[in-house]
Amino acid sequence: MFLKDLRLTGYRNYDKAEVEFSKNINVFLGENAQGKTNMMESIYVLAMARSHRTANDKELIGWDQDFAKVTGLIEKNQSKFPLEIVLSKKGKKAKLNRLEQKKLSGYIGHLNVILFAPEDLSLVKGAPSVRRKFLDMEMGQMSPIYLHHLVEYQKILKQRNQYLKQARFKNKLDQTYLEVLNDQLAAEGAEVLSERFKFTKRLEEWARPIHRDISQAKEELRIEYASSFSVQSEKDKNQLMLDLLEQFEKNQQREIDQGTTVIGPHRDDLRFYINEKNVQTYGSQGQQRTTALSVKLAEIELMYEMTGEYPVLLLDDVLSELDDDRQTHLLKSIQDKVQTFLTTTSLDGVKKELLNDPRIFKVSNGKIVRESE
């Protein structure tokens, strides 16, 4: 899978930009606050129909611009097709092969990306919401079925929370209506849980040998899906649904008192262990970074396994955060295999011998120019 070219109109500090990319490594070189990360973000937006930096799409529209447009030509499975995202004050439009998609779930997954930025180094030590977002964004690209069930779960969860708040406020409960919501939420929650358990197991199988290699066989990595209630991955979907229903019944008064759903996939977490010690609590900064790097490299292989295509890799100012050993392992792992986009203020700290024929673009004040070969 490759992004052959990118065209921006009215996107952040880019009035207009057109760029053709290499299938290997593309480097955005320039000082801070010139537009390197904006360029990287636009590729992410093209893939995911949302930014990783803000939940407010209006922030992506340039100053004094009515709209922002991101268009890219994708090469996948020996075919080519355009993707397009248009953001305006009225909303968002996503086009696949020039046809507007009524649902974003029909758009996402046609350009798979993995983003690795400095904040991703806190994947291990950050809040549980960071890891849930990681699961949902990565799994949503690989599995339209998972994305469908996740969207349905979130929609029913919102309805249930609104009703719980209403029941608390009015001090009146329609038990039959709540049980209907419980059945719907448990059915979708069981689907989400089942897929997350499977994904976590496969992620661990890829990440474990990578981590062992980086740590020179001194450390063993284990990844555990931590449910908000006692549940085991071996259970089938029907049993997961029954377990969720039991929890809703058990916690009903507590949820009414709090006006929110306290049990379910929206409260779950991932845990990382090195030599059976929790990395978040007891791991050094180096161990936390190695774990995050192992997970990101495992994602690349897992995405290939699940989709038959390697994803596009976005490295946003992350090499400067890695020591020589980790930087070497990262660049060797992706060499001649994954189309990579890299931002940096200077190539001085990058191991140039590991950058195989990079295409370098200089970014300055919202202008991007390819460096002559």
C-alpha atoms as one frame of an Amber mdcrd trajectory, in Angstrom:
protein
   0.000   0.000   0.000   1.389   3.386  -1.021   0.357   7.022  -0.991   1.515
   8.185  -4.418   0.687  11.873  -4.077  -1.042  14.386  -1.836  -2.852  17.643
  -2.565  -3.837  20.147   0.097  -6.128  23.153  -0.166  -6.729  25.485   2.765
  -5.331  22.982   5.254  -3.883  24.668   8.362  -0.938  26.792   7.123  -1.001
  25.332   3.581  -2.966  27.445   1.109  -2.087  24.989  -1.640   0.383  22.133
  -1.842   0.986  19.257  -4.268   3.531  16.550  -3.502   4.577  13.279  -5.162
   6.076  10.706  -2.839   8.605   7.890  -2.962   7.477   4.362  -2.195  10.287
   4.128   0.356  11.242   6.900   2.779  10.011  10.496   2.547  11.588  13.079
   4.851   9.988  16.414   5.776  12.888  18.619   6.850  12.543  22.036   8.468
  12.498  24.142  11.615   9.705  23.860  14.157   6.310  25.506  13.491   6.802
  25.542   9.694   4.234  22.871   8.787   6.009  19.497   9.005   3.577  18.037
  11.516   0.650  19.608   9.641   1.741  17.709   6.532   1.978  14.480   8.551
  -1.391  15.154  10.165  -3.028  15.652   6.757  -1.978  12.111   5.729  -3.496
  10.785   8.945  -6.704  12.754   8.301  -6.868  11.355   4.755  -6.706   7.833
   6.195  -8.803   8.161   9.332 -11.156  11.078   8.499 -10.084  12.722  11.753
  -7.034  14.332  13.296  -4.880  12.730  15.971  -4.173  16.182  17.424  -7.627
  17.720  17.839 -11.252  16.626  18.000 -12.349  19.927  16.438 -12.261  19.640
  12.629 -12.611  23.419  12.282  -9.056  23.814  13.593  -7.828  22.071  10.420
  -9.261  24.800   8.191  -6.714  27.483   7.380  -7.064  31.060   8.550  -9.516
  33.022   6.362 -10.385  29.806   4.470 -13.939  28.508   3.982 -12.903  24.872
   3.782  -9.960  22.491   3.843  -9.466  19.671   1.344  -7.052  16.744   1.440
  -6.786  14.493  -1.622  -4.462  11.565  -2.178  -3.914   8.854  -4.768  -3.587
   5.386  -3.240  -1.932   2.366  -4.842  -3.187  -0.879  -3.321  -3.435  -4.438
  -4.582  -2.143  -3.285  -7.983  -4.998  -0.789  -8.332  -5.107   2.988  -7.930
  -7.905   5.113  -6.500  -8.281   8.598  -4.988  -9.356   9.408  -1.441 -10.661
  12.842  -0.488 -11.662  14.581   2.717 -13.385  17.984   2.649 -13.826  19.864
   5.930 -16.064  22.918   6.201 -18.058  24.726   8.843 -21.050  22.651   7.735
 -19.318  19.356   8.404 -17.184  16.695   6.782 -17.384  14.830   3.468 -15.371
  11.723   2.662 -15.017  10.462  -0.906 -13.709   7.072  -2.016 -12.941   6.835
  -5.731 -14.814  10.161  -6.152 -18.001   8.753  -4.567 -19.169  10.351  -1.329
 -19.481   7.848   1.516 -22.598   8.124   3.660 -20.844   6.400   6.569 -17.209
   6.872   7.565 -17.036   3.145   8.326 -17.228   2.604   4.541 -14.280   4.962
   4.028 -11.831   4.076   6.803  -9.489   1.184   6.024  -8.700   2.032   2.411
  -5.479   3.766   3.475  -4.010   2.121   6.561  -1.588   4.207   8.586   0.407
   3.737  11.752   1.459   6.942  13.479   4.441   7.025  15.815   4.898  10.376
  17.535   6.630  11.392  20.797   3.307  11.172  22.653   3.042   7.512  21.576
   6.041   6.788  23.750   3.595   7.379  26.611   1.303   4.617  25.339   2.519
   2.518  28.250   2.436   5.101  31.057  -0.499   7.200  29.844  -4.129   6.987
  30.920  -6.289   3.938  30.038  -8.211   6.109  27.553  -4.983   6.426  25.514
  -4.720   2.661  25.181  -8.433   2.237  24.404  -8.073   4.823  21.649  -5.033
   2.927  20.359  -7.066  -0.291  20.186 -10.033   1.328  18.483  -8.051   3.311
  15.894  -5.836   0.410  14.853  -8.510  -2.289  14.919 -10.977  -0.025  13.135
  -8.623   0.233  10.155  -8.091  -3.512   9.946 -11.652  -4.686  10.539 -14.785
  -2.942   9.204 -16.819  -5.415  11.294 -15.114  -4.275  14.499 -15.633  -0.638
  13.550 -19.346  -1.283  12.936 -19.845  -2.933  16.342 -17.800  -0.229  18.090
 -19.902   2.561  16.559 -23.116   0.752  17.549 -21.788   0.158  21.075 -20.903
   3.832  21.508 -24.308   4.913  20.185 -26.230   2.651  22.599 -23.867   3.569
  25.455 -24.707   7.234  24.938 -28.453   6.467  25.027 -28.058   4.345  28.167
 -26.028   6.990  29.985 -28.604   9.638  29.112 -31.366   7.416  30.479 -29.433
   6.663  33.680 -28.984  10.404  34.270 -32.677  10.943  33.584 -33.673   8.151
  35.993 -31.489   9.670  38.703 -32.858  13.175  38.112 -36.542  12.131  38.036
 -36.100   9.395  40.664 -38.180   7.157  38.400 -37.080   4.056  36.463 -38.686
   2.181  33.565 -37.130  -1.237  34.202 -38.354  -2.696  30.912 -36.763   0.096
  28.853 -33.486  -0.206  30.772 -33.425  -3.958  30.139 -33.875  -3.342  26.395
 -30.857  -1.013  26.486 -28.950  -3.590  28.540 -29.618  -6.316  25.959 -28.528
  -4.084  23.072 -25.389  -2.828  24.838 -24.374  -6.308  26.013 -24.761  -7.742
  22.492 -22.520  -5.079  20.940 -20.150  -5.100  23.926 -19.622  -8.853  23.542
 -18.626  -8.341  19.895 -16.162  -5.583  20.839 -14.685  -7.619  23.704 -14.255
 -10.741  21.593 -12.377  -8.874  18.858 -10.195  -6.989  21.354  -9.166 -10.216
  23.063  -8.168 -11.728  19.705  -6.270  -8.587  18.642  -4.376  -8.374  21.953
  -3.293 -11.996  21.676  -2.000 -11.541  18.108  -0.327  -8.246  19.020   1.527
  -9.944  21.848   2.643 -12.791  19.573   4.254 -10.278  17.208   5.576  -7.887
  19.869   7.207 -10.478  22.132  10.051 -11.537  19.768  10.596  -7.925  18.666
  11.001  -6.830  22.279  13.254  -9.790  23.024  15.464  -8.796  20.081  15.701
  -5.106  21.083  16.513  -6.029  24.702  19.112  -8.558  23.541  17.120 -11.451
  25.052  17.169  -9.905  28.541  13.456  -9.134  28.684  10.193 -10.963  27.948
   7.152  -8.854  27.088   3.599  -9.868  27.896   0.453  -7.919  26.931  -2.801
  -8.428  28.778  -6.290  -7.173  27.987  -7.655  -5.901  31.294 -11.442  -5.970
  31.415 -13.417  -3.739  33.789 -14.906  -6.921  35.273 -13.631 -10.460  35.693
 -13.846 -12.009  32.244 -11.657 -14.448  30.345 -10.684 -14.346  26.678 -11.579
 -18.024  26.197 -15.304 -17.305  26.553 -17.480 -17.178  23.441 -19.551 -14.148
  22.475 -22.749 -15.506  23.958 -21.113 -16.030  27.334 -19.517 -12.578  27.179
 -22.967 -11.111  26.565 -24.426 -12.994  29.543 -21.541 -11.828  31.729 -22.167
  -8.206  30.738 -25.904  -8.542  31.458 -25.075  -9.967  34.880 -22.804  -6.994
  35.584 -25.460  -4.478  34.486 -27.967  -6.093  36.862 -25.439  -6.265  39.693
 -24.379  -2.610  39.312 -27.784  -1.117  38.451 -28.226   1.007  41.574 -24.621
   2.181  41.486 -25.012   3.225  37.831 -28.255   5.090  38.549 -26.593   6.876
  41.479 -23.643   7.883  39.263 -25.711   8.476  36.127 -23.304   6.506  33.931
 -22.382   2.981  32.785 -19.513   1.780  34.977 -18.874  -1.627  33.336 -17.968
  -2.448  29.735 -15.324  -2.122  26.996 -15.348   1.687  27.381 -13.744   1.185
  30.825 -11.174  -1.460  29.842  -7.389  -1.208  29.549  -4.221  -2.854  28.245
  -1.423  -3.876  30.590   2.201  -4.456  29.643   4.553  -6.681  31.628   8.325
  -7.134  31.325   9.606 -10.226  33.064   6.179 -10.316  34.766   6.534  -6.807
  36.257   4.020  -4.125  35.286   5.924  -1.735  32.989   3.607   1.196  33.713
   4.294   0.992  37.457   7.758  -0.493  37.722   9.386  -0.073  34.311  12.193
   2.381  33.621  11.742   5.053  30.958  13.919   2.958  28.646  11.738  -0.113
  29.186   8.581   1.916  28.589  10.004   3.239  25.310  11.152  -0.200  24.197
   7.679  -1.549  24.927   6.016   1.238  22.912   8.432   0.684  20.009   7.860
  -3.093  20.098   4.103  -2.561  19.989   4.329  -0.157  17.035   6.577  -2.505
  15.050   4.273  -5.416  15.915   1.341  -3.379  14.584   3.003  -3.157  11.177
   3.305  -6.934  10.894  -0.140  -7.583  12.361  -1.756  -5.158   9.918  -0.011
  -6.966   7.053  -1.226 -10.304   8.416  -4.833  -9.100   8.672  -5.117  -7.040
   5.461  -2.466  -8.455   3.123  -0.917  -4.986   2.754   1.736  -3.178   4.756
   0.458   0.127   6.193   1.956   3.555   5.652   4.172   4.544   8.590   4.210
   8.109   9.935   7.200   8.970  12.151   6.528  12.453  13.488   9.691  13.779
  15.146  10.163  10.465  16.931  13.734   9.508  15.945  15.184  12.259  18.104
  13.417  10.641  21.072  15.062   7.244  20.496  18.623   6.258  21.372  20.921
   4.770  18.722  19.980   1.147  19.380  16.235   1.727  19.211  16.581   4.039
  16.202  18.636   1.399  14.382  16.118  -1.321  15.156  13.222   0.827  13.952
  14.843   1.857  10.661  16.118  -1.654   9.894  12.657  -3.084  10.529  10.949
  -0.840   7.985  13.693  -0.660   5.352  12.468  -1.492   1.819   9.188  -2.803
   3.253   6.991   0.038   4.489   6.375   3.420   2.882   7.559   5.813   5.563
   7.080   9.527   6.232   9.523  11.118   8.621   9.667  14.629  10.087  12.824
  16.065  11.596  14.503  19.430  12.121  17.833  17.947  11.048  19.210  14.716
   9.632  22.319  15.073  11.782  20.941  12.818  14.507  19.564  10.237  12.082
  21.587   7.235  10.963  21.765   8.121   7.279  23.133   4.726   6.288  19.775
   3.249   7.321  17.780   5.662   5.152  17.695   3.912   1.804  17.469   6.557
  -0.953  15.176   8.973   0.906  13.147  11.637  -0.902  13.686  14.839   1.052
  11.256  17.756   1.188  12.124  21.099   2.767   9.231  22.692   4.640   9.168
  26.421   5.372   6.237  28.651   6.269   3.585  26.411   4.736   5.570  25.781
   1.539   7.017  22.390   0.630   9.813  21.972  -1.918  11.513  18.757  -2.949
  15.262  18.845  -2.447  17.118  18.348  -5.710  18.718  14.940  -6.125
